[in-house]
Every structure is written in C-alpha cells, then in structure tokens.
C-alpha cells in the first residue's frame, strides 16, 4: 500500500520571480450592477433534429442489467425537472443559455454584447457565476437569474480558469494568472490562497472538501531530479493550511474530493505502471482502481451522491467502429461493479468522441458533448442519458465545445 504524505507545509517566503504577482488590495472589492434585464426565450438557430437521426453517429449504452446503484432503484426525476446551462455562439458572440434536459424551455440567461463563458449554478440554484467578457477582459460575473441583476465582483482581478462555488455559496474560487483566489460573493473581498508558494497553479480548481472549508487543486512544481512536477495541494478557503498531498510514485493531477468523505480521486502517471486512477484517503492510504487505461483520463469524477466513479477511456489513436475513440465508464465506489455505460459501437466509420461528461444532481443522468463541425468550426451536440436504462437523447446542438455544461441543483 502506497502512502500519501500529508501536512507538508509549503514555505511561505518562496516565489518564482517570473510568476510573482503583486499583493492583492487590502480594501474590499466593489460590486457594480451591469444589467437588470430579465431572461428571454429564444429559438434554436439550427433546424431541430430528432435523436433518432443522430443515433448512428452517437454512442450507444451497453449497460448490463446488473448492478450500478442507479440501476437498483426506479428513476423518480423526469428530464423536464433537470436544467443545464451551456454556452453557444449563435449571434456573433458567446452567450449563456439554459435548457431542460428533455430539450424544452430554451432560455438565454445572460444578455451582453461581449463573449461570456464558464457558467456555474450556485448551490441554491438562484444565481449563476460565469466569466464576463471572456476574450478581452475576463472578470467574475454573478447573475441573479430570477431578478435579472448582474454584477461584476472583484473587477480588478482577471479570471484565468473556470470558477467554483463553495458549498455554502459564500465564496467562489478561481485561478488568476498563476495563483488561486477566493472571493467573498457578498463583499467582493478577495484572498490570494497561494501567494508566495513555490509552484504555479496548473489547472482549474476542482472542488471543495465535504465540509466546504478546503480546496484541492493541481500544481506545477519546479523541475527537480527524481521528483514529479505535477502534484496535488490543498488549502483552506481562509488561506490557511496550504499543504502538498504528495503522491510518491509519479505525476498526479485532476483531483476531486469525495462529496461526503475525506477521499480524493485523481489520475496519476507512474513510470513503471503507466496511467491509472487512484483513490487516496487523508489518513495516508492510496489504492489504484482496477481498470487498465490506454491514455490519460481527464477529470475523473464521483457521482454527486458519492456511490459511483466515472471516467472517459480515451484511446491514443483515432477511433473506428471496431475501436471507438473513447467510451464512458462507471463503477461503484468499491468497484464491485464496473461497466461501460456508453461505447462507440454505433459510431459508424468515424468512431465517436465524447469531449466531456457531467453528472446530473440526481446521480442517475449524465450529460455529454459529442464533437461535431458547423461550417468547419468544432462545435458540440449535447446529449443526456439515464445510466440505468436510458438511450442518449439529443438536447441541444451547436454549442461551444470547450465550455463546460452546468447542472442546476435540484430544489
């Protein structure tokens, strides 16, 4: 059993000169109203296609009748009760929309003349955070969806990653340049969580601990002989407790905290063993999942109720009907059941690519984007399916491929 070294405090006085940033202002950030317009219903700019016409080019479920937890209970959430936010360029700039998981109720959420990106519903489902003016001056925007009031929070702080809400909805965390910041949603106060640390925050923050008081994230350490450069760190939302979770065997990234326990799911590359998925407990133990992986597995994830783990298996070669480019796997947390819930057998000659996938809040439905092209530009079509017994259902077409989807929490 490998060990996970915890509590290694990072030096507070070290910094990489080329990446050092000025200390954040000590005064509270301002909150500037931008708009009071209410959402409007819009019509899809592309002719609607029924799911059946796309099934030959999408991926079929291959779930056996057995055992994932979702299969043992009847579904009690209708698709019309689930809402997704997404980004699409349908009128010359990136705008944020929402749609029901059955394809109904398409609404434009944000009304701006600039490109917006990265929508994230708040834990209470009443607000949305996103990146305003993503191309020119990316800043944190928070929209009261019901009232239509839009504010820019901490306007002097550039947003360089996706944004993540705390479980209480009091804070939003994101990367700015190469540091991690926590912003108080009400006051606009911001705190540099990684100021002076000897690393760069390498990727987007991937979530809070179950208690909501700590963050986990990827970092890129300076190159040292015999030591991995990609590592995992945690820090309190109040800036205390910055520590490395040192995976001793190789590079580690894409961590995600279990929604109810102090366990962390992540991917790691071990020179002697290749790519693998691991679960680490904060008492120091690490176990490798049994599945053999062909290549990197971006953003493996727990289901919202913590009973399952999902990941996309990506081949290193272009997909074919016999060897699909990728497939979506789901396993119980103890790996008693491990299934391919979507595969590429219906992909035709070109194979199929799942770009990203997203657990719904009921831990039964999953949304995913499938690559497509519109007039030579890569876009995505959004599908939703029930991992217990459903077939993929087309929800909306021609969305931005590289922007996240976000499920609205259930009431």
C-alpha positions as CSV (number, residue, x, y, z in Angstrom):
1,X,0.0,0.0,0.0
2,X,1.4,3.3,-1.0
3,X,1.5,6.2,1.5
4,X,0.2,9.7,1.0
5,X,2.3,12.3,2.7
6,X,0.1,14.9,4.3
7,X,0.6,18.1,6.2
8,X,3.9,19.1,4.5
9,X,3.7,22.9,4.8
10,X,4.9,24.8,1.9
11,X,7.5,27.6,2.5
12,X,5.7,30.9,2.8
13,X,8.6,33.0,1.7
14,X,9.5,31.4,-1.7
15,X,8.2,32.6,-5.0
16,X,9.1,32.1,-8.7
17,X,10.3,35.6,-9.8
18,X,8.9,35.4,-13.3
19,X,5.4,34.5,-12.0
20,X,5.2,36.6,-8.9
21,X,2.2,38.9,-8.7
22,X,1.6,42.0,-6.6
23,X,-0.2,41.6,-3.3
24,X,-4.0,41.9,-3.7
25,X,-5.5,45.2,-2.5
26,X,-6.5,45.3,1.2
27,X,-9.7,47.1,0.5
28,X,-12.9,45.3,-0.3
29,X,-13.8,44.7,-3.9
30,X,-16.7,46.6,-5.4
31,X,-19.9,45.2,-6.8
32,X,-21.1,47.0,-9.9
33,X,-24.6,46.5,-11.3
34,X,-24.5,46.0,-15.1
35,X,-27.9,44.9,-16.1
36,X,-31.5,44.4,-14.9
37,X,-32.9,42.7,-18.0
38,X,-34.8,39.6,-17.5
39,X,-34.2,36.3,-19.4
40,X,-35.9,35.8,-22.8
41,X,-36.9,32.7,-24.5
42,X,-35.1,32.1,-27.8
43,X,-35.3,29.8,-30.7
44,X,-32.5,27.4,-31.7
45,X,-30.7,28.8,-34.7
46,X,-30.2,25.4,-36.3
47,X,-33.0,23.2,-37.6
48,X,-34.1,20.7,-35.0
49,X,-33.1,17.1,-35.5
50,X,-34.6,14.3,-33.6
51,X,-32.4,12.0,-31.5
52,X,-33.1,9.0,-33.8
53,X,-31.4,10.7,-36.7
54,X,-28.2,11.0,-34.7
55,X,-28.0,7.6,-33.0
56,X,-25.9,6.2,-35.8
57,X,-23.3,8.9,-35.1
58,X,-23.5,8.9,-31.3
59,X,-22.7,6.3,-28.7
60,X,-25.0,3.5,-27.6
61,X,-25.4,2.5,-23.9
62,X,-24.1,-1.0,-23.2
63,X,-25.0,-1.3,-19.6
64,X,-25.7,-4.8,-18.4
65,X,-28.9,-5.3,-16.4
66,X,-26.9,-5.7,-13.1
67,X,-25.5,-3.5,-10.7
68,X,-24.7,0.1,-10.7
69,X,-26.6,1.7,-7.8
70,X,-28.7,3.8,-10.2
71,X,-30.0,0.5,-11.7
72,X,-31.4,-0.8,-8.5
73,X,-33.9,2.0,-7.9
74,X,-36.6,3.4,-10.2
75,X,-35.9,6.8,-11.6
76,X,-38.0,9.4,-9.9
77,X,-36.6,12.6,-11.6
78,X,-38.0,13.5,-15.1
79,X,-35.8,15.1,-17.7
80,X,-38.1,18.1,-17.6
81,X,-37.1,18.7,-14.0
82,X,-33.4,18.9,-14.8
83,X,-31.8,22.1,-16.2
84,X,-28.5,22.6,-18.0
85,X,-26.6,25.8,-18.6
86,X,-24.3,26.0,-21.7
87,X,-22.5,28.4,-24.0
88,X,-23.2,28.9,-27.7
89,X,-22.2,31.4,-30.4
90,X,-25.4,31.8,-32.3
91,X,-25.4,35.5,-32.9
92,X,-21.7,36.5,-33.2
93,X,-20.6,36.2,-29.6
94,X,-20.6,33.6,-26.8
95,X,-23.8,33.7,-24.8
96,X,-25.1,31.7,-21.9
97,X,-28.3,29.7,-22.2
98,X,-30.2,27.2,-20.2
99,X,-32.4,24.3,-21.4
100,X,-34.3,21.4,-19.8
101,X,-32.8,18.0,-20.2
102,X,-35.6,17.0,-22.5
103,X,-34.8,19.8,-24.9
104,X,-37.6,22.1,-23.9
105,X,-37.5,25.5,-22.3
106,X,-34.5,27.0,-24.1
107,X,-33.7,30.4,-22.5
108,X,-31.0,33.0,-22.9
109,X,-29.6,33.6,-19.4
110,X,-27.1,36.4,-19.9
111,X,-27.6,39.4,-22.2
112,X,-24.3,41.0,-23.1
113,X,-22.6,42.3,-26.2
114,X,-19.3,40.6,-25.1
115,X,-18.4,36.9,-25.1
116,X,-19.2,35.1,-21.8
117,X,-18.1,31.6,-20.7
118,X,-17.9,29.0,-17.9
119,X,-21.4,29.2,-16.4
120,X,-21.8,27.6,-12.9
121,X,-25.0,27.4,-11.0
122,X,-24.9,28.4,-7.3
123,X,-25.7,25.7,-4.7
124,X,-29.2,27.2,-4.2
125,X,-29.8,27.3,-8.0
126,X,-30.8,31.0,-7.8
127,X,-27.6,32.6,-9.1
128,X,-25.1,31.9,-11.8
129,X,-21.4,32.7,-11.8
130,X,-19.6,33.0,-15.1
131,X,-16.7,34.7,-16.8
132,X,-17.8,38.0,-18.3
133,X,-16.0,39.3,-21.4
134,X,-14.0,36.1,-21.7
135,X,-11.9,37.2,-24.7
136,X,-11.0,40.8,-23.9
137,X,-11.2,41.3,-20.1
138,X,-12.3,38.1,-18.2
139,X,-13.9,39.0,-14.9
140,X,-16.1,37.2,-12.4
141,X,-19.8,37.9,-13.0
142,X,-22.7,36.8,-10.8
143,X,-26.2,36.9,-12.1
144,X,-29.4,36.7,-10.0
145,X,-31.3,34.5,-12.5
146,X,-34.7,35.2,-11.1
147,X,-34.3,39.0,-10.8
148,X,-32.0,39.6,-13.8
149,X,-29.5,41.6,-11.8
150,X,-25.9,41.2,-13.0
151,X,-22.8,42.3,-11.0
152,X,-19.1,42.2,-11.6
153,X,-17.3,41.1,-8.4
154,X,-13.7,41.9,-7.7
155,X,-13.4,43.8,-11.1
156,X,-9.6,44.3,-10.9
157,X,-9.0,40.5,-10.7
158,X,-8.6,38.7,-14.0
159,X,-10.1,35.2,-14.2
160,X,-7.8,32.6,-15.7
161,X,-9.8,29.4,-15.1
162,X,-13.3,28.1,-14.5
163,X,-15.0,29.2,-11.3
164,X,-16.1,27.0,-8.4
165,X,-18.7,27.8,-5.8
166,X,-18.3,26.8,-2.2
167,X,-20.9,24.5,-0.8
168,X,-22.5,27.4,1.2
169,X,-22.5,29.7,-1.8
170,X,-20.5,32.3,0.2
171,X,-17.2,32.0,-1.8
172,X,-16.1,31.5,-5.4
173,X,-12.6,30.2,-6.1
174,X,-10.7,30.5,-9.4
175,X,-7.2,30.9,-10.8
176,X,-5.9,34.4,-11.7
177,X,-2.6,34.3,-13.5
178,X,-0.8,31.5,-11.7
179,X,-2.4,31.9,-8.2
180,X,-5.6,30.7,-6.6
181,X,-8.0,33.3,-5.2
182,X,-11.1,33.0,-3.1
183,X,-13.7,35.8,-3.5
184,X,-16.4,36.6,-1.0
185,X,-19.6,36.8,-3.1
186,X,-21.3,39.5,-1.0
187,X,-18.4,41.9,-0.1
188,X,-16.1,41.3,-3.1
189,X,-13.2,40.7,-0.7
190,X,-10.6,38.5,-2.3
191,X,-7.8,36.4,-0.8
192,X,-4.7,35.0,-2.6
193,X,-4.6,31.4,-1.3
194,X,-1.3,30.6,-2.8
195,X,0.7,33.8,-2.5
196,X,4.4,33.1,-2.2
197,X,4.2,29.4,-2.8
198,X,6.9,27.7,-4.9
199,X,4.7,26.5,-7.6
200,X,2.2,27.5,-10.3
201,X,-1.4,26.6,-10.0
202,X,-1.5,24.4,-13.1
203,X,-5.2,23.7,-13.7
204,X,-8.7,24.7,-12.7
205,X,-9.7,24.2,-9.1
206,X,-11.7,21.1,-8.9
207,X,-13.8,21.5,-5.8
208,X,-14.2,21.9,-2.1
209,X,-14.0,19.3,0.7
210,X,-17.3,17.9,2.0
211,X,-17.2,20.5,4.8
212,X,-16.6,23.3,2.3
213,X,-13.6,24.7,4.1
214,X,-10.7,23.4,1.9
215,X,-9.9,23.3,-1.8
216,X,-7.9,20.8,-3.8
217,X,-6.1,21.7,-7.0
218,X,-3.2,20.8,-9.4
219,X,0.2,22.5,-9.2
220,X,3.3,22.5,-11.3
221,X,6.4,22.3,-9.2
222,X,9.9,23.4,-10.4
223,X,11.7,20.6,-12.0
224,X,13.8,18.6,-9.6
225,X,15.7,15.3,-10.4
226,X,13.7,12.3,-9.4
227,X,10.6,14.2,-8.3
228,X,7.3,14.6,-10.2
229,X,6.5,18.1,-11.4
230,X,2.7,17.7,-11.4
231,X,1.4,17.4,-7.8
232,X,-1.7,18.0,-5.7
233,X,-2.2,20.6,-3.0
234,X,-4.9,21.6,-0.6
235,X,-5.6,24.9,1.1
236,X,-8.3,26.4,3.4
237,X,-10.6,28.9,1.9
238,X,-9.3,31.3,4.6
239,X,-5.8,30.9,3.2
240,X,-4.5,28.6,6.0
241,X,-3.2,25.0,5.8
242,X,-1.6,25.1,2.4
243,X,-0.1,21.6,2.1
244,X,1.0,19.1,-0.5
245,X,-0.6,15.7,-1.0
246,X,2.5,14.1,-2.3
247,X,1.9,11.0,-4.5
248,X,5.3,9.4,-4.2
249,X,5.3,7.3,-7.4
250,X,4.6,9.7,-10.2
251,X,2.8,12.7,-11.7
252,X,-0.7,13.3,-10.3
253,X,-3.5,15.6,-11.5
254,X,-7.2,16.2,-11.9
255,X,-8.2,15.6,-8.3
256,X,-11.7,15.5,-7.0
257,X,-12.9,15.3,-3.4
258,X,-15.5,12.8,-2.4
259,X,-18.8,14.6,-1.8
260,X,-19.2,13.0,1.7
261,X,-15.8,11.7,2.8
262,X,-12.2,12.8,3.0
263,X,-11.2,10.8,0.0
264,X,-9.6,12.1,-3.2
265,X,-10.0,10.7,-6.7
266,X,-7.2,11.6,-9.1
267,X,-5.2,10.4,-12.1
268,X,-1.5,9.6,-11.9
269,X,1.2,8.5,-14.3
270,X,3.7,6.1,-12.8
271,X,6.8,5.4,-14.9
272,X,6.7,1.6,-14.3
273,X,3.0,1.2,-14.4
274,X,1.5,3.7,-16.8
275,X,-1.6,5.8,-16.3
276,X,-4.0,4.9,-13.5
277,X,-6.9,6.2,-11.4
278,X,-6.3,6.3,-7.7
279,X,-8.3,7.0,-4.5
280,X,-6.4,8.4,-1.6
281,X,-7.7,8.8,2.0
282,X,-6.4,11.7,4.1
283,X,-5.2,9.2,6.7
284,X,-2.4,8.3,4.3
285,X,-3.6,5.3,2.2
286,X,-3.7,5.1,-1.6
287,X,-5.4,2.5,-3.7
288,X,-5.3,2.1,-7.5
289,X,-8.5,1.3,-9.4
290,X,-8.5,-1.9,-11.2
291,X,-9.3,-0.6,-14.7
292,X,-6.5,-0.6,-17.2
293,X,-6.2,2.7,-19.1
294,X,-4.9,3.4,-22.6
295,X,-4.1,7.0,-22.0
296,X,-4.8,10.0,-19.8
297,X,-8.2,10.3,-18.3
298,X,-9.2,13.9,-17.9
299,X,-11.4,14.8,-14.9
300,X,-12.5,11.5,-13.5
301,X,-15.4,12.2,-11.1
302,X,-17.5,10.9,-8.3
303,X,-21.3,10.9,-8.7
304,X,-23.0,13.6,-6.6
305,X,-24.1,11.0,-4.0
306,X,-20.6,9.5,-3.9
307,X,-21.7,6.0,-4.8
308,X,-20.1,5.8,-8.2
309,X,-17.0,6.9,-10.1
310,X,-17.0,7.8,-13.8
311,X,-14.3,8.4,-16.4
312,X,-13.8,8.6,-20.1
313,X,-11.4,6.0,-21.6
314,X,-9.5,7.7,-24.4
315,X,-7.5,5.8,-27.0
316,X,-4.3,7.2,-28.3
317,X,-5.4,6.6,-31.9
318,X,-8.3,7.9,-34.0
319,X,-11.4,6.0,-33.3
320,X,-13.0,3.4,-35.6
321,X,-16.2,1.3,-35.3
322,X,-14.1,-1.6,-34.0
323,X,-12.1,0.5,-31.7
324,X,-14.0,3.6,-30.6
325,X,-12.1,6.7,-29.9
326,X,-13.4,6.8,-26.3
327,X,-16.0,5.3,-24.0
328,X,-17.6,6.3,-20.8
329,X,-17.1,4.0,-17.8
330,X,-18.9,3.9,-14.4
331,X,-18.0,1.8,-11.4
332,X,-19.3,1.5,-7.9
333,X,-17.0,3.2,-5.4
334,X,-15.8,-0.2,-4.1
335,X,-15.5,-1.5,-7.8
336,X,-17.8,-4.4,-7.2
337,X,-19.4,-3.3,-10.4
338,X,-17.5,-1.8,-13.3
339,X,-19.4,-1.1,-16.6
340,X,-19.0,0.6,-19.9
341,X,-22.2,2.7,-19.9
342,X,-21.5,4.3,-23.3
343,X,-19.4,2.9,-26.1
344,X,-18.6,3.7,-29.7
345,X,-20.3,0.7,-31.3
346,X,-22.8,3.0,-33.1
347,X,-20.2,5.4,-34.2
348,X,-20.1,4.3,-37.9
349,X,-16.9,4.6,-39.8
350,X,-15.5,7.7,-38.0
351,X,-15.8,6.4,-34.4
352,X,-17.1,8.8,-31.7
353,X,-15.6,11.3,-29.3
354,X,-17.1,12.3,-26.0
355,X,-15.5,15.6,-25.2
356,X,-16.7,16.0,-21.6
357,X,-19.4,14.5,-19.4
358,X,-21.4,15.8,-16.4
359,X,-23.2,14.0,-13.7
360,X,-26.8,15.3,-13.0
361,X,-27.7,16.2,-9.4
362,X,-29.8,13.0,-9.2
363,X,-26.7,10.8,-9.7
364,X,-28.6,8.9,-12.4
365,X,-28.4,11.1,-15.5
366,X,-25.3,12.2,-17.3
367,X,-24.9,14.9,-20.0
368,X,-22.2,14.7,-22.5
369,X,-21.0,16.7,-25.5
370,X,-20.2,14.9,-28.8
371,X,-17.9,16.6,-31.2
372,X,-19.4,18.0,-34.4
373,X,-18.5,20.6,-37.0
374,X,-20.5,23.5,-38.3
375,X,-19.0,25.3,-41.3
376,X,-15.6,24.0,-40.4
377,X,-15.6,25.1,-36.8
378,X,-15.7,22.5,-34.0
379,X,-18.9,22.6,-32.0
380,X,-20.7,20.1,-29.9
381,X,-24.1,18.5,-29.6
382,X,-25.4,17.9,-26.1
383,X,-27.0,14.6,-25.1
384,X,-28.4,13.3,-21.9
385,X,-29.0,9.7,-20.9
386,X,-30.0,7.6,-17.9
387,X,-27.2,5.3,-16.9
388,X,-29.7,2.8,-15.6
389,X,-31.9,2.2,-18.7
390,X,-32.0,5.2,-21.0
391,X,-30.8,5.8,-24.5
392,X,-29.0,9.0,-25.4
393,X,-31.3,11.9,-26.1
394,X,-30.3,14.9,-28.1
395,X,-30.9,18.1,-26.1
396,X,-29.3,21.0,-28.0
397,X,-27.0,21.4,-31.0
398,X,-24.0,23.6,-32.0
399,X,-22.8,24.6,-28.5
400,X,-19.3,25.7,-27.7
401,X,-17.1,22.6,-27.5
402,X,-14.6,24.0,-25.0
403,X,-17.1,25.5,-22.5
404,X,-18.5,23.5,-19.6
405,X,-22.0,22.5,-19.0
406,X,-23.5,23.1,-15.6
407,X,-26.5,21.3,-14.0
408,X,-28.8,23.4,-11.9
409,X,-29.2,21.9,-8.4
410,X,-32.5,20.3,-7.6
411,X,-34.8,22.3,-5.2
